[in-house]
Structure formats: structure tokens, C-alpha cells
Amino acid sequence: MATSDPHIHVDRRVLHAHPAMRNLISTTLGRATDAPTVVTTGCGLQVPYAMTSPRPESVTCLACRDHAHREHLRFADQVERLGRTPMPGVDITREQLDDAVAHLRDLARRFSSPSGR
């Protein structure tokens, strides 16, 4: 574990590590998940969870920013592709899907910008 690393990183599993995802799992399963104490980052280091952030404005590790940028774009493409085919039991409007894809692309853009804006 890199103990003297001053940078803020992103968890390698960018989308799974986000607090909103943990809340979704907690709501679905009725059990709260614990945040890990140490995580592997987008740049490959193992750091304390407290040294990570899902917010582009907080991430200072350039390799992690690049990783998060790619992951958000990949997921946006995947959501967009899956949304083209109506799925039984899924009650999501085209507008909601487009909003989700736009949000993911915006996050990707913010991670690609050095200032996060």
C-alpha cells in the first residue's frame, strides 16, 4: 500500500464504488454494505479508501482520472446500446435513458479535464 502518496485516486471499479451504487445495493438487499478500508485504484496502487473520490474535482492522480474517463465513456456506450432494445419489465423512458447517458458522458468529460470542470 502506498502510504506516502499525496494524491487522491479513484477506485478501479469506478462505477461500483460510487456511494449511490452502495445505496442502491443497500436498498435492494435491505442490508448496508461497508466501505472497504483499502482499494485498488485506477492507476494500480492500493490505497486507503479515504484517499479516493468519485468526484472529478477531487481526483489528483492523472492516471486515475484517465481510467475514470474511459470507464464512464465505456459504461455510457453500454447503457446507450442496451437501451435501444426494449426489455420486458424495465420501466425506463427514452428520456431517462438519454439523461443517464448524458450524465455519464459529462462525468467522463469532467475526468478528462485537469480542473474537473
Summary of the structure (lengths in Angstrom):
residues: 117
radius of gyration: 15.6
end to end distance: 29.8
largest distance: 50.4
contacts: 299
relative contact order: 0.17
helix: 50%
strand: 9%
